[in-house]
């Protein structure tokens, strides 16, 4: 007698903000999945009747009437964490995928992730995949495989703020997302790191197809959404404060503090905040002796600053 193949409903949540020119590609990549038991939840975080919301609605007109697509709007812009939570709390599926509005699933992503997650016990929160970074340049598209190093502890990689995958790579059990009450809406950046660090406190995540990718992650040269050094300082300090107890109990505590404070120093340096960047480099050096590579990075950032200001 043949065993019954489990095909649970998968909810794919696409939060969107000011990217009406890309979102159709993201939605199409879900509708074209080889796995068919899918619902798509688009959460529009532009704010009702704003220019961006009206442009997004106009773009999505031909999709909204499709049975498997749910379109939800926020009255005001609430941030990416809140948009993801709206999707999670409205999802009907047993499993949840998250997809940024400018990223793209490979056609077999959902099917392959369901096959693996179906075989795992409850100690596993979900699965994730590698991505291909697509750099959109004036000279064309450059691609780079973004592989996760499985020899390293995933939980600590997130404490170091250097993990190489984010929410679009994931398929998670909805029960786990609800158990931790979704994303922390106080995080305007590092939402994925915060969310996954809390998951990894208790659960495991399994990588599928370690040598391949199942996702395109797009990087645009005109991206003006990069925060200033001051904002990066605020966001990273917020992360460090939330997970202070986790870091303090880690055998790599000093290295974690060093890496994060050094990153803040570089961000401040790139914003020409020289005095404050020096203070963070000094703070980082209290925890760990700077490497030659890190010192050379300071000179590289200084050179870029001088070049950009000439």
Buried (B, 14 or more C-beta within 10 A) or exposed (E): EEEEEEEEBBBBBBBBBBBBEBBBBBBEBBBEBEBEBBBBBBBBBBBEEBEBBEBBBEBBEEBEEEEBBBBBBBEEBBBBBBBBBBBBEBBEBBBBBBBBBBBBBBEBBBBBBBBBBEEBEEEBBBBBBBBBBBBEEEEEEEEEEBBBEEEEEBBBBBBBBBBBBBBBBBBBBBEBBEBBEBBBBEBBBBBBBBBBBBBBEEBBBBBBBEEEBBBBBBEEEEEEEEBEBBBBBBBBEBBBEBBEEBBEEBEBBBBBBBBBBBBBBBBBBBBEBEEBBBBBBEBBBEBBEBEEEBEEBBEEBBEEBEEEEE
